């Protein structure tokens, strides 16, 4: 087993010595300095340069003038601790993945192996691209052009086809029927009937032979099944594996792709596996050579599937490695990945920083591997691992189709990353969100970050991680999905999660079996800003059509979850939910959660044995149907006080079993919330809100100037400016609101007076 040293606070961009406090024997200053220089000299290894434009693999690579040309040449180097590999900035390597198989060494200081840019820290980062230009387009049908990937100028370059297509900087949409644009259900057609498990009927199905097409079926709010169409008879499609929908598939939605008949919009395309041909709909004439690029599906041993792979499949792990300041774009699967299997142990002390990862058809960063033969080497049980003491920071991940980050890591740090547009329906291709074509194995796909744990090795996966200062935007499923223990989520910003699926959250924890046996425990969610969790239900049966997004979703026997000082606003069904779970909710601001036309709640306790303590929360509703608090029975609360239940459109805003209660009646019925307060004014609904939520979603203090007459939630005058600490918020009330939305205006347009 490798020795373990302290985690680095930051990795240098130049050199390969990790700064730290060396162990120097007492003695003269000169001797100490000499010792330091000796350590540094021993740690500095060779620096290799790589240039796709001017390099030559026959050179030694030891200077910019004698640089290597290919990444494959780098993979063959017998790198030693302290060595550095530098890729020339502004240059591109195509379908030439980096496979990291050499490790640095632990110590004080640790001696790492670096893969970086030349010069260090450049803005035009070196690009490892998974795409190649497609040439020799010919006419196929009206406005449809075809390229044979196995012949002519394309021969040998696309051995197993493509799964993403680009025109310039634009990622082109995969062809589908029906189209998303203008469709009343977001591009999902309804199934009329399911005469057998592997058959569906739909009278609206266009008169084509859809045999060989792909079909994607929404089976419940939170999963989408992929299938192949094996037969078409009139309005009935037969698929390769039975479909399992909630209550049967009648009324649920589906769409078709992977068929030339789906191409009818500018830029739509499809790939035909049987002929290795790609088809493109374009009214601009035949594409010029190299105008269109495709992400190359390449063969291998089933493990080196991505721009960067950490470790050697079925063999050794890596440690004390830094990969930084590269662009990884247009790969047919992952940006950074681990092999399917590692022998004896997992990766450790690997830093991934300042990377740009865009347009990958699987995960931006996948830290998941099955470690085999671990027990024989004293490394715990065999099972799923993700590495320990991994550092993932300051990376940008955009348009990954399966996960932003998917990890079984433990004792690792994920900080200052930006993750956007994960599993967006408009980017999905044949594989959907990376799911298979049998079963219903797509529940969790689409998360921005999944912190998973292996059931075989819960003490070696999914625990002790820190997620801090990350920003997630427009995520298909849960923003952050947590399946392990002792994880800390602190000062993250999550905006518009659940864009593709429903019944999910900005943050979700999901335990197992029972509170006593749950692997999810002692999770802390602190000072996160979570807004506009959507909960998409396109393709759902009519009785599941209500938008269903949760801000914080503590679910399925999650034990002792601390939810404190978070801001949760504008979720479509519930702000904070504890379901069959325990913990506390303290000093959170929970504002305007649930759609105005829906029955929803800012804070909801459901099931048993839910046991939650509430203290100091602001629960603010902006519609009569929005409850400030909902509990099935007061016994679900371990205690509750000093909360604000503010509902200017519904005085009885607390749902207690089947009874709607005012704060006074709640206090009388339960003996709880003796020091809590409620609204001090009432307004008709709908009317312009007099409240305003001010949020600081940055890491620095902000000062917000305020004008007009402002009051606090306790009806005290407030004089600006409003100073907000990082990742905090406050709700304030304006004395007057006019129809024009300002504190002064045309008096004929006033909508209300002072209370």
Secondary structure as UniProt FT lines:
FT   HELIX           29..43
FT   STRAND          47..50
FT   TURN            52..54
FT   TURN            57..58
FT   HELIX           64..66
FT   HELIX           71..75
FT   TURN            81..82
FT   STRAND          84..88
FT   TURN            89..90
FT   STRAND          92..94
FT   STRAND          98..100
FT   STRAND          113..118
FT   TURN            120..121
FT   STRAND          126..129
FT   STRAND          131..134
FT   STRAND          138..141
FT   TURN            142..143
FT   STRAND          144..148
FT   TURN            149..150
FT   HELIX           152..154
FT   TURN            155..157
FT   TURN            159..160
FT   STRAND          162..167
FT   TURN            168..169
FT   STRAND          170..171
FT   STRAND          176..177
FT   TURN            181..182
FT   TURN            184..187
FT   STRAND          189..190
FT   STRAND          193..196
FT   TURN            197..198
FT   STRAND          199..201
FT   TURN            203..204
FT   TURN            211..212
FT   STRAND          214..220
FT   TURN            221..222
FT   STRAND          223..233
FT   TURN            234..235
FT   STRAND          236..239
FT   TURN            246..247
FT   TURN            250..251
FT   STRAND          253..257
FT   HELIX           260..262
FT   TURN            266..267
FT   STRAND          269..272
FT   TURN            273..276
FT   STRAND          277..281
FT   TURN            283..284
FT   TURN            289..291
FT   STRAND          292..296
FT   STRAND          306..310
FT   TURN            313..314
FT   STRAND          319..324
FT   STRAND          326..329
FT   STRAND          334..338
FT   STRAND          341..343
FT   STRAND          348..353
FT   STRAND          356..360
FT   STRAND          363..367
FT   STRAND          369..372
FT   HELIX           375..377
FT   STRAND          383..385
FT   STRAND          391..393
FT   STRAND          396..400
FT   STRAND          403..407
FT   STRAND          413..415
FT   STRAND          418..422
FT   HELIX           425..427
FT   TURN            430..431
FT   TURN            433..434
FT   TURN            439..440
FT   TURN            445..446
FT   STRAND          449..451
FT   TURN            455..456
FT   HELIX           458..460
FT   STRAND          466..468
FT   STRAND          471..475
FT   STRAND          480..482
FT   STRAND          488..490
FT   STRAND          493..495
FT   STRAND          504..510
FT   TURN            515..517
FT   STRAND          524..526
FT   STRAND          529..531
FT   TURN            538..539
FT   HELIX           542..544
FT   STRAND          549..555
FT   STRAND          561..564
FT   STRAND          567..569
FT   STRAND          574..579
FT   STRAND          582..586
FT   STRAND          589..591
FT   TURN            596..597
FT   STRAND          600..606
FT   TURN            608..609
FT   STRAND          611..615
FT   STRAND          618..621
FT   TURN            624..625
FT   STRAND          626..631
FT   HELIX           634..636
FT   STRAND          637..641
FT   STRAND          644..647
FT   TURN            648..649
FT   STRAND          654..656
FT   TURN            657..658
FT   STRAND          659..661
FT   HELIX           663..670
FT   TURN            674..675
FT   STRAND          677..678
FT   STRAND          691..696
FT   STRAND          702..704
FT   STRAND          710..711
FT   TURN            713..714
FT   STRAND          717..718
FT   STRAND          722..724
FT   TURN            726..727
FT   STRAND          728..734
FT   TURN            739..740
FT   HELIX           747..749
//
